[in-house]
Structures are given as C-alpha cells and as structure tokens.
C-alpha cells in the first residue's frame, strides 16, 4: 500500500507540461528549423539524463515527419515521458509500429485516466481501421470504463476517414448520457458530435442534455468545459438546422451571461419556428448586444430564418430599420444588408438607390453578386474593380466571378479575369484561378496556359505566393493533367522550401532531404527569450499576452522582430469569426499578406482554449506574420497550429474585437 502515493506523485509530476526548449538549446532548435534533424544532436538530447532535454528532443522529432525515430522513442521510460511520447507519435502520423506500441500501453495504463487520455488521442492519429474497431468494441463492452479520451480519438479517426457512424454515435451517446462523467469528457463528446456531424444523431437527445446539464441563469457557473459544451451542442443543432419549439429554453439561452453562448445562440436560434412578433423580436434583440460580434452574428444568421408571410413582412421592417441604425456597427449593418437581399430580392437599380452611400462599400460590392444576370450590375462592378484599393478589387472580383455564367463572352469580364490572373496580388491570382468556370477555361485555354506558365516562372521562389501557386497548379490540372505535372516539375525547382515541398508531395517524391533556408534564424533566435510579455493596444482596448518560447521560440522571436520593425503595427484585424478567433498581422490587411519569408510550425501539446495566441498558416511550415487569438475551446486546432503565447489580461477586450478593428501599438516587456 505504501507504493501507491509514490506512483501517484510520479504520474502527477510526469504529467505536467514542463518547459522544453531553453535559451541553451540553440543547436537543437537550429537543426529543427533547417529541417536537417541532425541525428547526432538529437540523440545527445534523447539519451540525456536530463528530463527536460529529452522532452526538447521529442518536441524536435515531432516536427520531423520521420517515423524512423519510433524505435528510439519506444525505448524511453513511458512512466516519465508519456505526454511527450504520445504527442510526438501522434504528430508523426499513421505508423503501424507506433499504434502497436500505444495499444500495448493502453492495456497497461487503462486505469490511469490522464495517461489513457493521451494514449487514446495518439492512437486516433496513428492507428488504422483495426485499431479503431478494437477500441470502439472494447469501449462499448466495458460501458466506457477506462477509456478517457475516446471522443477525441474517434474524432481523429474520423478526420482520417476511419469511422462507422453507428459506432461513433453509440460512443458519443454513452459519453453524453453517463451521469458521473467528468465535465472535460462531456465537453469532448459534445465537440466530437459537432465535428463528426453526428450523422442522424437524435436531436431531441441533444435538447435533453442541454436542459439537464446546464443552468443558464447561474452566472457564477464559470466552468470552462460546461460553457464550451453548451456551445458545441447548440452548434450541432445549428448544423442540422433545428431548434425545438421551446420558447422558454430560447429565452434562457439568449439571457446567458457568457459571450460564447450568446454567439452560438445567434447562429442556432434562427432555426426556431417563430410563431409571433414577440418571439421574433426577442431573438432579434440580440442585435443590440453591446458586443458587436454578437450583433454581427445575428445579422448574418437572420438570413436563415423561415417565416410565414405576415411575420416575414415584420422581419423586413425590422431589418430595414436596423440597416439605417447608426448605433449599430458598420459590420452589423452590412451583414443585415446582405441578409435583406437574400430574403427580399429586388432589382439592382432599386438596391443602388436604396443603399448606396448608406452601408460600407465592400458590402455593397458583395451584394452585387445577387444580380449576376444584370448588365448594369456588371458594369458597376467592373468600374469598382478598376477604381478601388486591392481589398475592394478582391471583393469585386469574387462578385464578378458569379457573372461569368451569364456573360461568358463579355470582353470586360475577360479582361478583368486575366488582369487578376496575371497580377502581383496573391489574393487576385488565387481568386481568379480558383473561380474560373469550365466554359471560360475551354474558351480561353491558350491564353490561360500562357498566363499560368508566366506566373509560375515569376512567382515560384516567393513564399508569399504559395497559395497562389497551388491555385495555378489546380487550374493547370483542370486544363490537362500532363500540364499540371509540368507545372509541378517547374515548382519543384523553387528556392522556397514550402513551394518545393508542395510540388514534391504532389509528385509523390520524398521531402525528407529538403532543407529550409536559415538566413533569418539568428535574428529570430536572438529575440526568442528576450521579452516575457507584450501589451497589445487596440481600438477596443488592450490585452496582455505572455510568450511561450519554451514551446515556440522562433515564433516568439518572429513576433518580436515584426513588432520592432513595425511590420504588424497599425494594421487591422482582417478576419474575425465571432466566438472563434480574431486574426491580424497582415501588412496588406487582405488576409493574403506576409513579411516576405516563412518560419516553421512549432507545434506542441498545448491546447487551444480561450485566449491562446497562435499563427495562421497555409499548411505546415508556412507561417509568416499573421497571428490569431482564440475566443473559445477548439481541440481541432491542437497540434496543427503553433501556439506561442496566451492572453493573461484583457480577454474581455479580445472578445469585443470585430473585423476592421485596429492594432494601435504593441509594447514588448
């Protein structure tokens, strides 16, 4: 009996996420950054008696995409390093040796909830269909005992197209209906239900879970998992476009003090079967919420409401009244305008006379896509494309692409499409390449081929154009598969690591020998551990982030470098998804800009809960200057996006930031 406390302490301390990298690990971080993964350097760490160094080695290996490390990893003491081992094997992906090793460990540690959770999550990333069947069957036989983490595991299997809907639903139902389940497990089950689609899972059961498990009037209930569970259960109902005829429940949800629940309510409660003006007004009243992102979400979601004719006229008046309400944000009014066009179609001329100069021009341009058979609308958009900033050119182009089916031979459209396709704007190139219709491609095949060749030759060494080159390759493949291969061969000669890697992957060639340019390594490393925090002042107030260089040193160094060079100052949050993320750091404010270079992904076992600061990317190792802050819990981001900081003060201000709000200053300290 005396040995139990000792084992408990061993598990407790080994399970903590200790710092991994330190300022003394330059050599290890350098070989990871360059993609060399020097075995002598890493083995010196892996065989060290210093536990922190071993964990640093595991973090390095996890970025390598090289499963030949698995035998050495399996030799480590699992009691001490289980968290690092599970994370690293999971990041290395599908591997029979990894999954066999993990399945064996699951049998040994099935009685330890935290360790079995990490093991199951890793099996979901490394295992095959046989592993999935084995785990699911054993779970159901044991009534869920000793299977902490099963929901995340089946989500990861599902993401790799390994699943059976009936099995998944049975597991999720058991997790959600178990009376003594811990709040984290319940949250993970709600998350898995939403992310896997449920596939016909009983909607009335969801209502029962919501009603039985949550008290929306209990403002002191700040359990982070309970609030997030409500959001995922409501989001699932939104996905299946359903909310019950339970007005009392609707009122309770609307009255919630929690930001995330209000945003999700705005998304989901639009599917309620509104019976009268009072009920509709109660929902629509969310548009007056002091948080502008809640207001904007209502403005977006209202277009999904289905009403009887009498109530629809009432809704029309409500929308019009608020479109011209200057107390609402420009984003809310713009989204209401788009909802109005969808719900109440009208002529283009009437739209222009009613709304021009009364809403933001980007929303007016976006609204033009509803008039894709109008030559007047076409002429208006063509003028807007030629006369506006790049941001509005992008919006104009995306609307104009809707017109090509009705105006396939229009010379003005053709000129704009080719102007975009051959431009220096990554966004315009990608939008044009992705949006061209098959009839336009066939009619203009020769000129398109010429343009693709010219662009690939001009852009193939420029990291900011990775997504554009991907789009050009896809367009080339639509024309002819052999032409697509020709483009890939050209891109495989790129001097840029990510572009070259993309081409190699598509050509089925090994990327293990590819090396990344390390010219900017020293300047980023020098700043990696220099500052502890940053105070970010915005038009909605300030918030403070604490850097996490022990997990993402070069990403921290990069953020500090971009701040000191004023590259990410005075620009706007170009992307804000209510209840999900705020995203900034684009010098061009289009969502396509960057610093002109890329850094590596620095993935870790940290989780994306509320207030984590991560890096946007177009795939592994394509990060630049765009960063984001999460405003809720999102396990699907874990291990796939770099976390380099966390908000330690001012999360309220973060949750109030809307699209277009500005970064005024960043002070490092």
C-alpha positions in Angstrom: 0.0 0.0 0.0 2.9 2.4 0.7 3.9 2.3 -3.0 0.7 3.9 -4.2 1.5 7.5 -3.1 4.9 7.2 -4.8 3.3 6.1 -8.1 0.7 8.9 -7.8 3.5 11.5 -7.4 5.4 10.0 -10.3 2.4 10.3 -12.6 1.5 13.7 -11.2 4.9 15.3 -11.9 5.5 13.5 -15.2 2.1 14.7 -16.5 3.0 18.4 -16.0 3.9 20.3 -19.2 7.4 21.4 -18.2 9.4 23.8 -20.3 11.0 22.0 -23.2 13.3 24.4 -25.1 15.5 26.9 -23.3 18.0 29.6 -24.4 20.7 27.0 -24.2 19.2 24.9 -26.9 20.2 26.9 -30.0 21.9 24.0 -31.7 18.8 21.7 -31.4 16.4 24.4 -32.5 18.6 25.3 -35.4 18.7 21.7 -36.8 14.9 21.6 -36.3 14.5 24.9 -38.1 16.6 23.9 -41.0 14.8 20.6 -41.4 18.1 18.8 -41.1 17.2 17.0 -37.9 20.8 16.1 -37.2 20.7 12.7 -35.5 23.8 13.2 -33.5 22.5 16.4 -32.0 19.0 15.0 -31.3 20.4 11.7 -29.9 22.6 13.6 -27.5 19.4 15.1 -26.1 17.3 11.9 -26.4 19.9 9.9 -24.4 20.4 12.6 -21.8 19.8 12.0 -18.1 18.2 15.5 -18.1 14.4 15.0 -18.4 13.9 18.5 -19.9 16.4 17.8 -22.6 14.7 14.5 -23.5 11.4 16.4 -23.8 13.1 19.0 -26.0 14.3 16.2 -28.3 10.8 14.8 -28.5 9.5 18.2 -29.4 12.1 18.4 -32.2 11.3 15.0 -33.5 7.6 15.7 -33.6 8.3 18.3 -36.4 10.3 15.8 -38.5 7.6 13.8 -40.2 10.1 10.9 -39.9 8.7 7.7 -38.4 12.2 6.1 -38.4 12.5 7.7 -34.9 9.8 5.5 -33.5 12.0 2.6 -32.3 14.2 5.0 -30.3 11.1 6.8 -28.9 9.7 3.4 -27.8 12.9 2.9 -25.7 12.1 5.8 -23.4 10.6 5.4 -20.0 6.9 5.8 -20.6 6.2 6.4 -16.9 8.2 9.6 -17.1 7.8 10.8 -20.7 4.3 9.6 -21.7 3.0 13.0 -22.6 5.9 13.8 -24.9 5.9 10.4 -26.4 2.2 10.4 -27.1 2.3 13.9 -28.6 5.4 13.1 -30.8 4.0 9.8 -32.1 0.7 11.5 -32.9 2.4 14.2 -34.8 4.4 11.7 -36.8 1.1 10.3 -38.0 0.0 6.9 -39.2 2.5 4.2 -38.3 1.9 0.5 -37.5 4.8 0.4 -35.1 3.5 3.5 -33.2 -0.1 2.2 -33.0 1.0 -1.2 -31.8 3.2 0.3 -29.1 0.4 2.6 -28.0 -2.2 -0.1 -28.0 0.0 -2.1 -25.6 0.5 0.9 -23.4 -3.3 1.4 -23.3 -3.7 -2.0 -21.7 -1.1 -1.3 -19.1 -2.3 2.2 -18.2 -6.0 1.8 -18.7 -6.6 2.5 -15.0 -5.0 6.0 -15.2 -7.4 8.5 -16.7 -4.9 11.1 -17.7 -2.4 8.8 -19.3 -5.0 6.8 -21.1 -6.4 10.0 -22.5 -3.1 10.9 -24.0 -2.6 7.4 -25.4 -6.1 7.3 -27.0 -5.6 10.7 -28.6 -2.3 9.5 -30.1 -3.9 6.2 -31.3 -6.5 8.3 -33.1 -3.7 9.9 -35.1 -1.5 6.9 -35.7 -3.9 3.9 -35.8 -5.7 2.0 -38.6 -9.2 0.7 -39.0 -8.4 -2.4 -37.0 -7.3 -0.2 -34.1 -10.5 1.8 -34.4 -12.7 -1.3 -34.3 -10.8 -2.7 -31.4 -11.0 0.4 -29.3 -14.7 1.1 -30.1 -15.7 -2.5 -29.4 -13.8 -2.7 -26.1 -15.2 0.7 -25.1 -18.8 -0.5 -25.6 -18.2 -3.8 -23.8 -16.8 -2.1 -20.8 -19.5 0.6 -20.7 -16.9 3.3 -21.2 -14.8 2.5 -18.2 -11.0 3.2 -18.5 -11.4 4.9 -21.9 -10.9 8.6 -21.0 -10.2 10.4 -24.3 -12.3 8.2 -26.5 -14.2 11.2 -28.0 -11.0 12.9 -29.3 -9.7 9.6 -30.6 -12.8 8.9 -32.7 -12.7 12.5 -33.9 -9.1 12.0 -35.1 -10.0 8.6 -36.7 -13.0 10.4 -38.4 -10.7 13.1 -39.7 -8.6 10.4 -41.4 -11.8 8.9 -42.9 -11.8 5.9 -40.5 -15.2 5.6 -38.9 -18.6 3.9 -38.7 -21.5 6.3 -38.0 -23.4 3.8 -35.8 -20.3 3.0 -33.6 -19.4 6.7 -33.3 -23.0 7.6 -32.3 -23.1 4.9 -29.7 -19.9 6.0 -28.1 -20.9 9.7 -28.1 -24.3 8.9 -26.7 -22.8 6.9 -23.9 -20.3 9.7 -23.1 -23.1 12.3 -23.0 -25.6 10.3 -21.0 -23.2 8.9 -18.3 -24.3 10.6 -15.1 -20.9 10.7 -13.4 -18.9 11.8 -16.4 -16.3 14.5 -15.8 -17.0 17.9 -17.4 -14.0 17.6 -19.7 -15.1 14.3 -21.1 -18.6 15.6 -21.6 -17.1 18.6 -23.4 -15.0 16.3 -25.7 -18.1 14.2 -26.5 -20.1 17.4 -27.4 -17.1 18.5 -29.5 -16.8 15.2 -31.3 -20.6 15.1 -32.0 -20.4 18.5 -33.7 -17.1 17.9 -35.6 -18.1 14.4 -36.9 -21.6 15.6 -37.9 -23.5 13.2 -35.8 -24.9 11.6 -38.9 -28.5 11.5 -37.8 -27.9 11.6 -34.1 -31.2 12.2 -32.2 -31.8 15.9 -31.9 -34.2 15.5 -29.0 -31.4 13.8 -27.0 -29.3 17.0 -27.5 -32.1 19.1 -26.0 -32.3 16.7 -23.1 -28.5 17.0 -22.5 -28.7 20.8 -22.6 -31.7 21.1 -20.3 -30.5 18.5 -17.7 -26.9 19.7 -17.5 -26.9 23.4 -17.6 -28.4 26.3 -15.7 -28.3 29.3 -17.9 -29.2 31.7 -15.1 -26.4 30.6 -12.9 -23.9 33.4 -13.8 -21.4 32.2 -11.2 -21.0 28.9 -13.1 -17.8 29.7 -15.0 -16.8 26.1 -15.6 -14.8 26.4 -18.8 -15.9 23.0 -20.1 -19.6 23.4 -19.3 -19.8 26.6 -21.3 -18.0 25.2 -24.2 -20.1 22.0 -24.1 -23.3 24.1 -24.5 -21.7 25.9 -27.5 -20.9 22.6 -29.3 -24.3 21.1 -28.6 -26.0 24.2 -29.9 -23.7 24.3 -32.9 -24.7 20.8 -33.7 -28.3 21.8 -33.7 -27.4 24.7 -36.0 -25.7 22.3 -38.4 -28.8 20.2 -38.7 -30.9 23.5 -38.9 -33.1 22.7 -35.9 -34.2 24.2 -32.6 -37.2 22.8 -30.7 -40.5 24.6 -30.1 -39.4 25.5 -26.6 -39.6 29.3 -26.2 -38.6 29.2 -22.5 -35.4 27.5 -23.4 -34.7 30.0 -26.2 -35.1 32.9 -23.7 -32.8 31.2 -21.2 -30.1 30.8 -23.8 -30.4 34.3 -25.1 -30.1 35.6 -21.5 -26.9 33.8 -20.9 -24.1 36.0 -19.4 -21.5 34.1 -21.5 -20.2 35.6 -24.7 -19.6 32.3 -26.4 -23.1 31.0 -25.7 -24.6 34.3 -27.0 -22.7 34.0 -30.3 -23.7 30.4 -30.7 -27.3 31.3 -29.8 -27.2 33.9 -32.6 -26.1 31.1 -35.0 -28.6 28.4 -33.9 -31.8 30.0 -32.6 -32.6 31.4 -36.1 -33.9 27.8 -36.8 -36.6 28.2 -34.1 -40.2 28.1 -35.5 -41.2 31.6 -34.6 -44.9 31.9 -34.0 -45.4 35.7 -33.4 -43.8 39.1 -33.4 -42.9 38.9 -29.8 -40.9 35.7 -30.2 -39.1 37.0 -33.3 -38.3 40.3 -31.6 -36.8 38.5 -28.6 -34.3 36.7 -30.9 -33.7 39.8 -33.0 -33.0 41.8 -29.8 -29.5 40.1 -29.8 -28.6 42.6 -32.5 -28.4 45.3 -29.8 -25.9 43.3 -27.7 -23.1 45.5 -26.5 -20.6 43.1 -28.1 -20.5 43.9 -31.8 -19.5 40.4 -32.8 -22.7 39.0 -31.3 -24.6 41.7 -33.2 -22.8 40.8 -36.4 -23.6 37.1 -36.0 -27.3 37.8 -35.6 -27.1 40.0 -38.8 -25.6 37.0 -40.6 -27.8 34.3 -39.2 -31.1 36.1 -39.7 -31.0 35.3 -43.4 -31.6 31.6 -42.4 -35.0 32.3 -40.8 -38.1 30.7 -42.4 -41.3 32.6 -41.7 -45.0 32.8 -42.6 -45.8 35.8 -44.9 -47.2 38.0 -42.2 -44.1 37.6 -39.9 -41.8 37.9 -42.9 -43.1 41.4 -43.5 -42.5 42.2 -39.9 -38.9 40.9 -40.2 -38.4 43.0 -43.4 -39.3 46.2 -41.4 -37.0 45.2 -38.5 -34.1 44.6 -40.9 -34.6 47.8 -42.8 -34.9 49.8 -39.6 -31.6 48.4 -38.3 -29.7 48.8 -41.6 -30.1 52.5 -41.2 -29.5 52.5 -37.5 -26.2 54.4 -37.0 -25.9 53.0 -33.4 -25.1 49.6 -34.9 -21.6 48.8 -36.2 -20.9 49.1 -39.9 -20.3 45.3 -40.0 -23.7 44.5 -38.5 -25.5 46.9 -40.9 -23.5 45.5 -43.8 -24.4 41.9 -43.0 -28.0 42.9 -42.4 -28.0 44.4 -45.9 -26.8 41.1 -47.4 -29.4 39.2 -45.4 -32.1 41.6 -46.7 -31.0 41.0 -50.3 -31.3 37.2 -49.8 -34.7 37.3 -48.0 -36.3 40.1 -50.1 -34.9 40.0 -53.7 -35.2 43.3 -55.7 -33.8 44.9 -58.8 -30.2 46.1 -58.9 -31.3 49.7 -59.6 -33.6 49.7 -56.6 -30.8 48.3 -54.4 -28.4 51.0 -55.5 -30.9 53.8 -55.0 -31.9 52.5 -51.5 -28.5 51.6 -50.1 -25.6 53.3 -51.9 -23.6 55.6 -49.5 -25.6 54.1 -46.6 -23.6 51.0 -46.0 -19.9 50.2 -46.3 -18.9 49.8 -50.0 -17.4 46.3 -49.5 -20.8 45.0 -48.5 -22.4 46.8 -51.5 -20.0 45.2 -53.8 -20.6 41.8 -52.2 -24.3 42.3 -52.6 -23.9 42.8 -56.3 -23.3 39.0 -56.7 -27.1 38.6 -56.2 -27.6 40.3 -59.6 -25.5 38.1 -61.9 -27.8 38.5 -64.8 -27.8 42.3 -64.7 -25.6 44.1 -67.2 -25.9 47.3 -65.1 -24.6 45.4 -62.1 -21.8 44.0 -64.2 -20.8 47.5 -65.4 -20.9 48.8 -61.8 -18.6 46.0 -60.6 -16.2 46.5 -63.5 -15.8 50.2 -62.6 -15.3 49.3 -58.9 -12.6 46.8 -59.8 -10.7 49.3 -61.8 -11.1 52.3 -59.4 -10.6 50.8 -55.9 -8.0 49.5 -53.5 -6.7 46.0 -53.6 -9.1 44.9 -50.8 -12.1 46.1 -52.8 -10.6 44.7 -56.0 -10.6 41.3 -54.3 -14.3 41.7 -53.3 -15.2 43.0 -56.7 -13.5 40.0 -58.5 -15.3 37.5 -56.3 -18.6 39.0 -57.2 -17.7 39.3 -60.8 -16.9 35.6 -61.0 -20.6 34.9 -60.4 -21.4 36.7 -63.7 -19.3 34.6 -66.0 -22.1 32.0 -66.5 -24.5 34.7 -67.9 -21.8 36.8 -69.6 -19.3 34.2 -70.8 -18.3 36.2 -73.9 -18.2 39.6 -72.3 -14.9 41.3 -73.1 -14.8 43.4 -69.9 -15.1 40.3 -67.7 -12.5 38.5 -69.7 -10.0 41.5 -69.4 -10.6 41.6 -65.6 -10.1 37.9 -65.1 -6.8 37.9 -67.0 -5.7 41.1 -65.3 -6.3 39.3 -61.9 -4.7 36.1 -63.0 -1.5 37.8 -64.2 -1.3 40.3 -61.3 1.2 40.6 -58.4 -1.6 40.2 -55.9 -1.6 36.7 -54.3 -5.3 37.1 -53.5 -6.3 38.2 -57.0 -4.3 35.4 -58.6 -5.8 32.7 -56.3 -9.4 34.0 -56.5 -9.2 34.1 -60.3 -7.5 30.7 -60.7 -10.0 29.0 -58.3 -13.1 30.8 -59.6 -12.9 30.4 -63.4 -15.7 28.3 -64.8 -15.1 25.4 -67.1 -16.7 27.1 -70.1 -14.5 30.1 -69.7 -11.4 27.8 -69.3 -12.3 26.0 -72.5 -12.9 29.2 -74.5 -9.6 30.8 -73.4 -7.4 27.7 -73.0 -4.4 29.0 -74.9 -4.1 32.3 -73.1 -4.7 30.7 -69.7 -1.9 28.3 -70.3 0.4 31.1 -71.3 -0.5 33.1 -68.2 0.0 30.1 -65.9 3.4 29.5 -67.3 4.5 33.1 -67.0 3.2 33.4 -63.4 4.8 30.2 -62.2 8.1 31.3 -63.6 7.8 34.7 -62.0 6.5 33.6 -58.6 7.9 30.2 -57.9 10.6 31.5 -55.5 8.4 33.8 -53.5 7.0 32.4 -50.2 4.0 34.8 -50.1 2.7 33.2 -53.3 2.4 29.6 -52.1 -1.4 29.5 -52.1 -1.5 31.3 -55.5 0.8 28.7 -57.0 -1.3 26.0 -55.5 -4.3 27.5 -57.2 -2.5 27.9 -60.5 -1.5 24.2 -60.4 -5.1 23.2 -59.8 -6.2 25.4 -62.8 -3.5 23.8 -64.9 -4.7 20.3 -63.9 -8.2 21.2 -64.9 -6.9 22.0 -68.4 -4.8 18.9 -68.7 -3.3 16.6 -66.2 0.0 16.5 -68.1 0.1 20.3 -68.0 -0.4 20.1 -64.2 2.6 17.8 -63.9 4.7 20.1 -66.0 3.8 23.0 -63.6 4.8 20.8 -60.6 8.1 20.0 -62.1 8.8 23.6 -62.6 7.8 24.4 -59.0 10.0 21.5 -57.7 13.0 23.7 -58.7 11.8 26.5 -56.4 14.3 28.0 -54.0 11.5 28.3 -51.4 11.1 25.4 -49.0 7.3 25.3 -48.8 6.7 25.7 -52.6 9.3 23.0 -53.3 7.7 20.7 -50.6 4.3 21.2 -52.1 5.5 20.2 -55.6 7.4 17.2 -54.2 4.4 16.0 -52.3 2.1 16.2 -55.3 4.7 14.4 -57.5 5.0 11.6 -54.9 8.6 12.4 -54.1 10.2 12.2 -50.6 10.6 15.6 -48.9 12.9 14.3 -46.2 16.1 15.6 -47.8 14.7 19.1 -48.3 16.3 21.9 -46.2 14.9 25.2 -45.2 16.8 28.5 -45.6 18.2 29.5 -42.2 19.2 33.1 -43.1 16.9 34.6 -40.6 17.5 32.1 -37.8 19.9 34.1 -35.8 17.8 37.3 -35.7 14.8 35.4 -34.5 16.7 33.3 -32.0 18.3 36.4 -30.5 14.8 37.7 -29.7 13.2 34.3 -28.6 13.8 34.7 -24.9 14.4 38.4 -24.7 10.9 39.5 -23.8 8.4 37.9 -21.5 5.1 39.7 -22.5 3.5 42.1 -24.9 0.8 44.7 -24.3 -1.4 45.0 -27.4 -3.4 48.2 -27.6 -6.4 48.1 -30.0 -9.4 50.3 -30.8 -11.4 48.1 -28.4 -8.9 48.3 -25.5 -5.8 46.5 -24.6 -4.8 43.0 -23.7 -1.6 41.4 -22.5 0.0 38.2 -23.8 2.6 36.1 -22.2 5.1 34.5 -24.5 5.8 30.7 -24.5 9.3 30.4 -26.0 9.8 27.1 -24.3 7.4 25.6 -26.9 7.8 28.0 -29.9 11.0 30.0 -29.5 11.3 31.1 -33.2 7.7 32.1 -33.4 8.1 34.3 -30.3 11.3 35.7 -31.8 9.4 36.3 -35.1 6.6 38.2 -33.4 9.0 40.4 -31.5 11.0 41.0 -34.7 7.9 42.0 -36.6 6.8 44.3 -33.8 10.2 46.0 -33.5 10.3 46.5 -37.3 6.7 47.9 -37.1 5.5 45.4 -39.7 2.5 44.3 -37.7 1.6 47.7 -36.2 -1.2 49.9 -37.3 -3.0 47.2 -39.2 -6.4 45.8 -38.8 -7.9 42.6 -37.6 -8.8 41.5 -41.2 -10.6 38.3 -40.1 -12.8 37.9 -37.0 -15.1 34.9 -36.7 -17.5 35.5 -33.8 -16.9 33.1 -31.0 -13.8 31.6 -32.7 -10.8 33.8 -33.5 -9.6 37.3 -34.1 -6.8 37.4 -36.7 -4.4 40.2 -37.6 -0.8 40.7 -38.6 -1.3 41.1 -42.3 0.5 44.2 -43.5 -1.8 44.3 -46.5 -5.0 43.7 -44.5 -6.3 41.4 -47.2 -5.8 38.1 -45.4 -3.1 37.2 -48.0 -0.1 39.3 -46.9 3.0 38.4 -45.1 6.5 39.5 -44.2 8.2 38.1 -47.4 9.5 35.0 -45.7 8.2 31.9 -43.8 9.0 30.3 -40.5 8.4 26.8 -39.3 5.4 25.4 -37.5 6.4 24.9 -33.8 3.6 22.5 -32.7 3.3 21.4 -29.1 0.9 19.6 -26.7 -0.6 22.9 -25.6 -4.3 23.2 -26.1 -6.3 25.8 -28.0 -8.5 27.1 -25.2 -9.8 30.6 -24.7 -7.0 33.2 -25.1 -4.3 31.1 -26.8 -2.3 33.1 -29.4 -1.4 31.1 -32.5 -0.1 31.5 -36.0 -2.1 31.3 -39.2 -0.8 29.2 -41.9 -1.5 27.7 -45.4 -0.1 24.3 -44.2 2.8 23.1 -42.1 5.8 25.4 -42.0 4.2 28.2 -43.9 3.7 30.7 -41.1 4.6 34.4 -41.7 3.2 37.4 -39.8 -0.5 36.6 -39.4 -1.4 35.7 -35.8 -4.7 35.0 -34.1 -6.3 34.7 -30.6 -8.9 32.1 -29.8 -12.1 33.2 -28.1 -13.2 29.7 -27.1 -12.1 26.0 -26.9 -11.1 24.3 -30.2 -9.5 20.9 -30.0 -9.4 20.5 -33.8 -6.6 23.1 -33.8 -4.5 21.3 -31.3 -1.2 20.0 -32.7 -2.0 21.6 -36.1 -1.3 25.3 -35.4 1.5 26.9 -33.4 0.7 28.3 -30.0 3.3 30.9 -29.0 1.6 32.9 -26.3 -1.5 33.2 -24.1 -3.7 36.1 -23.0 -3.1 36.8 -19.3 -5.1 40.0 -19.1 -7.8 41.7 -21.1 -9.7 38.7 -22.6 -12.9 40.7 -22.3 -11.4 43.2 -24.8 -10.3 40.4 -27.1 -13.9 39.1 -27.3 -15.1 42.5 -28.2 -12.8 43.0 -31.2 -14.6 42.9 -34.5 -13.4 42.8 -38.1 -11.8 46.0 -39.1 -10.7 47.0 -35.5 -7.1 48.1 -35.4 -3.9 47.4 -33.6 -2.7 50.7 -32.3 0.5 49.7 -30.6 2.4 46.6 -29.3 4.8 47.1 -26.3 7.2 44.4 -25.6 8.4 44.0 -22.0 
